[in-house]
Amino acid sequence: MSSLAHASRMLMTGHRPGGEDAAMTIQDWPESERPREKLLTHGAARLGDAELLAVLLRTGIRGLDAVSLSRQLIARFGGLRGLFSAEAKTLIATPGIGLGKAAQLLACIELARRHLAEDLQRGPAITSPDDSARYLKARLRDYPYEVFAVLYLDTRHRPIACEELFRGSIDSATVHPREVVRRALAHNAAALILAHNHPSGIAEPSEADRLITRRLQEALALVEVRVLDHLVIGDGTPVSLAARGWV
């Protein structure tokens, strides 16, 4: 075999002289197949999950281009939800992510949460559990521990702010009525919606959930702030205590 043919064969099979792997990078792909160029030309909806993640990560690692790395990460975490709900220390310790890429992923999901919050705050008055359920589910569902949040409303039931007040273990959170009252007064809220997640994914309210709802209703009534609802967030549709007649 001629030296030119041998060199050509090594390039086609992805090897360099000396036996080292020559991993093809995305820059070696046809321009029409590169994720970033596809996104800018055809729109983000045309890209698959791994391609979108590759645009976010920007670079791969030795032996894996950004798309291959993204596929590997999606598989490792069982999907995008598992990846984006992972804690910082888990992401940093994952091969192929590290400190820089972990920061990019965490920033991305926080921006998405804030975008949803802006949409909610610019919207009309909340008149049913469905109006706030989508936002609260997106915000709370993927935490690996319980988070208790409060959505504060004005006199016309328009959103003022949403705060995550308490965090607990995987199965409980300590809720302090005095702190909820203090924050409601600080926001000059006329009403509010309570929400918390069940990390198990099962949104069925417990007796403890009903008890803390009653305690908060009683405490907030003393300062003339109404509790409109308490939503329990799981994998499916959030459960409204108001819809069940418990608020």
Secondary structure as a PSIPRED ss2 file (coil, helix, strand):
# PSIPRED VFORMAT (PSIPRED V4.0)

   1 M C   1.000  0.000  0.000
   2 S C   1.000  0.000  0.000
   3 S H   0.000  1.000  0.000
   4 L H   0.000  1.000  0.000
   5 A H   0.000  1.000  0.000
   6 H H   0.000  1.000  0.000
   7 A H   0.000  1.000  0.000
   8 S H   0.000  1.000  0.000
   9 R H   0.000  1.000  0.000
  10 M H   0.000  1.000  0.000
  11 L H   0.000  1.000  0.000
  12 M H   0.000  1.000  0.000
  13 T H   0.000  1.000  0.000
  14 G C   1.000  0.000  0.000
  15 H E   0.000  0.000  1.000
  16 R C   1.000  0.000  0.000
  17 P C   1.000  0.000  0.000
  18 G C   1.000  0.000  0.000
  19 G C   1.000  0.000  0.000
  20 E C   1.000  0.000  0.000
  21 D E   0.000  0.000  1.000
  22 A C   1.000  0.000  0.000
  23 A C   1.000  0.000  0.000
  24 M C   1.000  0.000  0.000
  25 T C   1.000  0.000  0.000
  26 I H   0.000  1.000  0.000
  27 Q H   0.000  1.000  0.000
  28 D H   0.000  1.000  0.000
  29 W C   1.000  0.000  0.000
  30 P C   1.000  0.000  0.000
  31 E H   0.000  1.000  0.000
  32 S H   0.000  1.000  0.000
  33 E H   0.000  1.000  0.000
  34 R C   1.000  0.000  0.000
  35 P H   0.000  1.000  0.000
  36 R H   0.000  1.000  0.000
  37 E H   0.000  1.000  0.000
  38 K H   0.000  1.000  0.000
  39 L H   0.000  1.000  0.000
  40 L H   0.000  1.000  0.000
  41 T H   0.000  1.000  0.000
  42 H H   0.000  1.000  0.000
  43 G C   1.000  0.000  0.000
  44 A H   0.000  1.000  0.000
  45 A H   0.000  1.000  0.000
  46 R H   0.000  1.000  0.000
  47 L C   1.000  0.000  0.000
  48 G C   1.000  0.000  0.000
  49 D H   0.000  1.000  0.000
  50 A H   0.000  1.000  0.000
  51 E H   0.000  1.000  0.000
  52 L H   0.000  1.000  0.000
  53 L H   0.000  1.000  0.000
  54 A H   0.000  1.000  0.000
  55 V H   0.000  1.000  0.000
  56 L H   0.000  1.000  0.000
  57 L H   0.000  1.000  0.000
  58 R C   1.000  0.000  0.000
  59 T C   1.000  0.000  0.000
  60 G C   1.000  0.000  0.000
  61 I E   0.000  0.000  1.000
  62 R C   1.000  0.000  0.000
  63 G C   1.000  0.000  0.000
  64 L E   0.000  0.000  1.000
  65 D C   1.000  0.000  0.000
  66 A H   0.000  1.000  0.000
  67 V H   0.000  1.000  0.000
  68 S H   0.000  1.000  0.000
  69 L H   0.000  1.000  0.000
  70 S H   0.000  1.000  0.000
  71 R H   0.000  1.000  0.000
  72 Q H   0.000  1.000  0.000
  73 L H   0.000  1.000  0.000
  74 I H   0.000  1.000  0.000
  75 A H   0.000  1.000  0.000
  76 R H   0.000  1.000  0.000
  77 F C   1.000  0.000  0.000
  78 G C   1.000  0.000  0.000
  79 G C   1.000  0.000  0.000
  80 L H   0.000  1.000  0.000
  81 R H   0.000  1.000  0.000
  82 G H   0.000  1.000  0.000
  83 L H   0.000  1.000  0.000
  84 F H   0.000  1.000  0.000
  85 S C   1.000  0.000  0.000
  86 A C   1.000  0.000  0.000
  87 E C   1.000  0.000  0.000
  88 A H   0.000  1.000  0.000
  89 K H   0.000  1.000  0.000
  90 T H   0.000  1.000  0.000
  91 L H   0.000  1.000  0.000
  92 I H   0.000  1.000  0.000
  93 A H   0.000  1.000  0.000
  94 T C   1.000  0.000  0.000
  95 P C   1.000  0.000  0.000
  96 G C   1.000  0.000  0.000
  97 I C   1.000  0.000  0.000
  98 G H   0.000  1.000  0.000
  99 L H   0.000  1.000  0.000
 100 G H   0.000  1.000  0.000
 101 K H   0.000  1.000  0.000
 102 A H   0.000  1.000  0.000
 103 A H   0.000  1.000  0.000
 104 Q H   0.000  1.000  0.000
 105 L H   0.000  1.000  0.000
 106 L H   0.000  1.000  0.000
 107 A H   0.000  1.000  0.000
 108 C H   0.000  1.000  0.000
 109 I H   0.000  1.000  0.000
 110 E H   0.000  1.000  0.000
 111 L H   0.000  1.000  0.000
 112 A H   0.000  1.000  0.000
 113 R H   0.000  1.000  0.000
 114 R H   0.000  1.000  0.000
 115 H H   0.000  1.000  0.000
 116 L H   0.000  1.000  0.000
 117 A H   0.000  1.000  0.000
 118 E H   0.000  1.000  0.000
 119 D H   0.000  1.000  0.000
 120 L H   0.000  1.000  0.000
 121 Q H   0.000  1.000  0.000
 122 R H   0.000  1.000  0.000
 123 G C   1.000  0.000  0.000
 124 P C   1.000  0.000  0.000
 125 A C   1.000  0.000  0.000
 126 I C   1.000  0.000  0.000
 127 T C   1.000  0.000  0.000
 128 S C   1.000  0.000  0.000
 129 P H   0.000  1.000  0.000
 130 D H   0.000  1.000  0.000
 131 D H   0.000  1.000  0.000
 132 S H   0.000  1.000  0.000
 133 A H   0.000  1.000  0.000
 134 R H   0.000  1.000  0.000
 135 Y H   0.000  1.000  0.000
 136 L H   0.000  1.000  0.000
 137 K H   0.000  1.000  0.000
 138 A H   0.000  1.000  0.000
 139 R H   0.000  1.000  0.000
 140 L H   0.000  1.000  0.000
 141 R C   1.000  0.000  0.000
 142 D C   1.000  0.000  0.000
 143 Y C   1.000  0.000  0.000
 144 P C   1.000  0.000  0.000
 145 Y C   1.000  0.000  0.000
 146 E C   1.000  0.000  0.000
 147 V E   0.000  0.000  1.000
 148 F E   0.000  0.000  1.000
 149 A E   0.000  0.000  1.000
 150 V E   0.000  0.000  1.000
 151 L E   0.000  0.000  1.000
 152 Y E   0.000  0.000  1.000
 153 L E   0.000  0.000  1.000
 154 D C   1.000  0.000  0.000
 155 T C   1.000  0.000  0.000
 156 R C   1.000  0.000  0.000
 157 H C   1.000  0.000  0.000
 158 R C   1.000  0.000  0.000
 159 P E   0.000  0.000  1.000
 160 I E   0.000  0.000  1.000
 161 A E   0.000  0.000  1.000
 162 C E   0.000  0.000  1.000
 163 E E   0.000  0.000  1.000
 164 E E   0.000  0.000  1.000
 165 L E   0.000  0.000  1.000
 166 F E   0.000  0.000  1.000
 167 R E   0.000  0.000  1.000
 168 G C   1.000  0.000  0.000
 169 S C   1.000  0.000  0.000
 170 I C   1.000  0.000  0.000
 171 D C   1.000  0.000  0.000
 172 S C   1.000  0.000  0.000
 173 A C   1.000  0.000  0.000
 174 T C   1.000  0.000  0.000
 175 V C   1.000  0.000  0.000
 176 H C   1.000  0.000  0.000
 177 P H   0.000  1.000  0.000
 178 R H   0.000  1.000  0.000
 179 E H   0.000  1.000  0.000
 180 V H   0.000  1.000  0.000
 181 V H   0.000  1.000  0.000
 182 R H   0.000  1.000  0.000
 183 R H   0.000  1.000  0.000
 184 A H   0.000  1.000  0.000
 185 L H   0.000  1.000  0.000
 186 A H   0.000  1.000  0.000
 187 H C   1.000  0.000  0.000
 188 N C   1.000  0.000  0.000
 189 A C   1.000  0.000  0.000
 190 A C   1.000  0.000  0.000
 191 A E   0.000  0.000  1.000
 192 L E   0.000  0.000  1.000
 193 I E   0.000  0.000  1.000
 194 L E   0.000  0.000  1.000
 195 A E   0.000  0.000  1.000
 196 H E   0.000  0.000  1.000
 197 N E   0.000  0.000  1.000
 198 H C   1.000  0.000  0.000
 199 P C   1.000  0.000  0.000
 200 S C   1.000  0.000  0.000
 201 G C   1.000  0.000  0.000
 202 I C   1.000  0.000  0.000
 203 A C   1.000  0.000  0.000
 204 E C   1.000  0.000  0.000
 205 P C   1.000  0.000  0.000
 206 S C   1.000  0.000  0.000
 207 E H   0.000  1.000  0.000
 208 A H   0.000  1.000  0.000
 209 D H   0.000  1.000  0.000
 210 R H   0.000  1.000  0.000
 211 L H   0.000  1.000  0.000
 212 I H   0.000  1.000  0.000
 213 T H   0.000  1.000  0.000
 214 R H   0.000  1.000  0.000
 215 R H   0.000  1.000  0.000
 216 L H   0.000  1.000  0.000
 217 Q H   0.000  1.000  0.000
 218 E H   0.000  1.000  0.000
 219 A H   0.000  1.000  0.000
 220 L H   0.000  1.000  0.000
 221 A H   0.000  1.000  0.000
 222 L C   1.000  0.000  0.000
 223 V C   1.000  0.000  0.000
 224 E C   1.000  0.000  0.000
 225 V C   1.000  0.000  0.000
 226 R E   0.000  0.000  1.000
 227 V E   0.000  0.000  1.000
 228 L E   0.000  0.000  1.000
 229 D E   0.000  0.000  1.000
 230 H E   0.000  0.000  1.000
 231 L E   0.000  0.000  1.000
 232 V E   0.000  0.000  1.000
 233 I E   0.000  0.000  1.000
 234 G C   1.000  0.000  0.000
 235 D C   1.000  0.000  0.000
 236 G C   1.000  0.000  0.000
 237 T C   1.000  0.000  0.000
 238 P C   1.000  0.000  0.000
 239 V E   0.000  0.000  1.000
 240 S E   0.000  0.000  1.000
 241 L C   1.000  0.000  0.000
 242 A C   1.000  0.000  0.000
 243 A C   1.000  0.000  0.000
 244 R C   1.000  0.000  0.000
 245 G C   1.000  0.000  0.000
 246 W C   1.000  0.000  0.000
 247 V C   1.000  0.000  0.000
